[in-house]
Every structure is written in structure tokens, then in C-alpha cells.
Amino acid sequence: MLDCKHASRLVSQSMDRRLSLRERLGLRLHLLLCDACTQFSKQMALLQQAARQWRSRIENDTRVSLPDDARQRIAAAVALKTESLARQNPDQNLTD
């Protein structure tokens, strides 16, 4: 049985990657029994939906633009940070 800390980590990771069958089953069981984590899961889903809507709105707004060199610098910084975090936490898959 998962504890709340592990369950909340899996909820968060599920936003970025497909959980393994074992992870999905463990999380589903935990969510059946834990109202707090169920609420957290719903909040995370709502935040993800809001971020997608915001992104769609921004991408379609011709008044908002970012130069290509700025986009490249941001992408490189994110990649570097992700790589650094992956080295610090090799048991967590941060790139999927």
C-alpha cells in the first residue's frame, strides 16, 4: 500500500509520463481509500487543464511572441536542469 507522499509523487508524475501497471494499480487503490490524495489528484488535473488552455490561448495570440533565440535559450536551460535532476534522482524518470 502506498503512503500519501508516494501517491502524490505518482499523481504528479502521471501528468508527464505513463505510469507502469503496478504504479497505476497502487495509485488507484490508494485513491479509493484516501480522500486527501483524491482531492490532490483532481486539483492537479484541473491545473493541467488550465495550463493547456492558457498555452492554446497564448499560441494563438499574435500579439505575444518570443524570439527564436530566446526560445532556444529557454529550451537549453530546461534540458540542462532536467539532466541535472535526473543525475541527482536516478530512480525517477524525468524525461518521459
Buried (B, 14 or more C-beta within 10 A) or exposed (E): EBEEEBBBBBBEBBEEEEBEEEBEEBBEEBBEEBEEBBEBBEEBEEEEEEEEEEEEEEEEEEEEEEEEEEEEEEEEEEEEEEEEEEEEEEEEEBEE
